[in-house]
């Protein structure tokens, strides 16, 4: 069976499964729509959380970043997984004990202010919309290649699927759908990794294959081989640190505290029956996430090596060693059709030159008559999806990877859109502007809000400000700078009042947005950026994706200083903080929650 037909069948079967589950578990009450009736088992909730968390950035883009950035991309692994430790220890059990539906609802009650709740909604929408743009990019990439349609139509198809199962099912339907999506995406990610690890090293475990000897007779370790090949082509060594230590540290911190502050992930811990289940659920989520995250470094390294080996058919770095463009493999042609891979024959020799900017190699390239790197575009987001094709794996494996990539993007998009919808319907309409609406009206408002959010996210996803993982990093920075400090201070510092919390959130979000705008452009339109987006122009070498940690510091500082200069919170609010933080001795509270 040809690849296109097989892909349609596999992807179509998974879509049918998702829609069937959503219809069978359709939410009929606001509790089911927002928190799945608080009846999800911790292990199942951990699996759904993992799917909600492992977005297109994790499945499609992260290994692509690792493939091209090497050592520097390790911050994504450390930041995104480390954040779950913070979430499990510092936020999840306390927020579940409080027992409300949404993050803005907690902030509004804790800081006894509708204004604080509205600001929290604004922070949530800004961070979540930015995040969902990355998912739309992933959906478009997957559809455009494997269903052989253009990026825009692929994105629209994904929007329709999300609309069907997220708008109808709510959190209850989304949760059970995400459990199925986790099974699809983790199987799709690990199976080709096992095949490729066997091909290159003879070791079926990718995590071990990364540190194993190549089976090509060279006697070299895989990473040593990759370093050797890249350096010979004028690139930096794969295992060498290339960025600044300060920026790597801040990016790691931004991703960690951004993880702990993401509203669509925090809401997941409202769906379990008891307070202790929230911590168990976070632990299980980390286990399920670790399966993919420990595989990603191997996938990235092996994908880069396979890409280079495809283009270099003879002696590395010599005119005779380059692949003839006329003989390029079918996968190369197919990805060219998507516009995500582009070749330009700059010296008109009919061969593909692919090399780096190393000064020594530039002299060598000039002697060969080469006029620059002819792989003028290799979108990093294609690497995971193209890797099985490059390695000549069976068509069913390639189709499975397509289904997995789409599942990853759809699962997170659904969770984010649900968080946006609930903040609008529950926090703004029910909580502030229309407190007298009934459950049925609130449910309808939430579905309308989600429909609108899908359209807006799709529109912004047509022109994302970077690769999927880079866009997601911006979203984490926004969550880190706005929501995480407010939650931490709300739980652990009784003295912080409403004026301090509002001032802190506005300061953190505002400074981070300005910094992103300075380099990325307003509404992510690159042409409006005030300065070029490169390390030479960044303030102290701090990238826009790393600035969330600085924004969080502004938030903490402003909130604490303003609170110390203004009236302390009422006595009942201080008792509320103690009730949330200190376990109930009698066990009555635990039983009720």
C-alpha positions, 0 to 999 in steps of 0.5 A: 500500500502506498504511503499516502493511502496508508497515512490517510487510513492511520490518521483517519482511524485515530480521528475517528477514535478521538471523536467517538470518545468525545461523543461518548463522554460528552460533558453535560454539566459545568463540573464535567466541562471544566474539571471532568467531574473531579472523578479521574483516576490519578494514573489516567489523569497522569497519562492525560496530563502527559498528552496535554503537556507533550505538545507539537513542541515536544513531539515534533520540534524538540528533537529538531532543535536538539538535532541542530543546536546539540548541547544547547538544546538540553535546556528544553529537556531540563526545563520542561521536566524540572518544572513538574517537580515544582508543580508537584511539590509547590502548587498541585496539592494546594490548589486541588485542596482549594478545590475551585475550577480555574487558576483565575478563580483561585487568584481572585478569591485569594487576593479578594479582588475581581480586578485580580481575577480579570488580570489573571484571565488576561495573563492566561489568555496571552500565555495560552494563545501564544502556546497554541500558536505552536500547536497550530504550526505542528498541525500544519507541518504534519498535515502538509507533508503526509496528507500532501496538502498545503500548510494552511489547509492542514492547519484548518483541518486540525482546527475542525478536529479540535472543534469537534471533540473539544467543544462537545466533550469539554474537560471530560471528553478531552481527558479521555481523548488525551489518554488515547492520544498519549498511547498513539503519540508515545508508540509513534515516537518510540517505534521509529527510534528503536528501528533507527537505533538498531540501524546505526548502533545495533542497540534497540534501546535509543537511550543506550544507542545514543552512547553506543558504538556505531555499527559501520565498522568505524569503531566510533561512538555515535556522538563522536561520529556526529561531532567528527562529521559536522566539524569536517563540514564546517559546523560546530561540534554537536556536543559543544556549548555554543550559547552563553551560560547565563542565557541557558540558565535563564531559559531553563528557569523560565521553562521550569517556572513556566511549566509550574504556572501553565493554567491548562496543566494546573487545571488537570489537578482539579480533575482528581478525586482527592488532594493526595491524588494531585501529587500522585497524578503529577508523579505519574505524569512525569513518568509518562513524559520521561519515556518521550523526553529520554528518547528525544536526545537520541532521535535528534542526534540520529536524525542529524546524522542521517540527514548529513549521510543522505547528502554526503554520498562520498568523502565528506567535504569534497566536491565528489562527496555531495549528492546529485540533486537529480538523484535526490530521494523521494522524501527530499522531493516531498518535503520540498513540495511543502516549502519547509525544505528548500534547495538552491543550486548556487554554483550550478554544478547540480550537486547539493552543498551542505556545510557550515560557517567555519572560517577554515572550511569557508576557504576550502569551499571557495577553492571548490567553487562553492558559493554558499550553503545550498540547503537554504531552508531546513525547517527544524520542525520536519526532522522527527517526521522526516527521520523515518523516511530518511532512514528508509523505514516501512511505510506503516512506521512513517504513517504512525509517526504522522498520526503521533505528531498530529495527536501531540498537537491536537491534545495540547491544543484542546487543553489550552483552548479549554483553559481559555474558554473556561477563563472567559465563561467562568471567570469573566462572565460568571465570576464578574460580569454576569454572576446570575447566569445558570449552568446551561447558559455558562456551558453555552458561553464556554463553547462559544468562547472556545470556538472563537479561540480556535479561530483566533489561534488558527489565524495567528498560527498561519504566521508563527514567530519561530519554530514550534518549540521556540514559540512555546518557549515564549508562552512559558516565559509569559506564564512564568512572569505572570501567573507563577509568582502570583500562585506562589505568593498566594499560597506561601506569603500571607502578607501579599495583598490584592494591590501587590498581586495585581501590580506584580502580575502587570509588571511581570507580564508587561516587561516580558511582552515588551522584551518579546515585542522588541525582538519578535514584533507585535502580534508576532509580525516579524517586520514590526520588531524594533531590533534584529532577533539575534544574540548580538542585540539581546540585552546581556545576551538574554533571548526573548524565550529566556526573559520570562525568568527576569519577568518573574523576578520583577513580578515577585519584587513588585508584589512584595514591595507594594504589599509591604507599603499598603494595607495587609490582607483581611484576617479571613484571607490570611486564615484561608492561606493557612487552611490551604497550606497546612494539612487538616489534622482531622482529615475532614478537609481531605475527605471533602476534597 
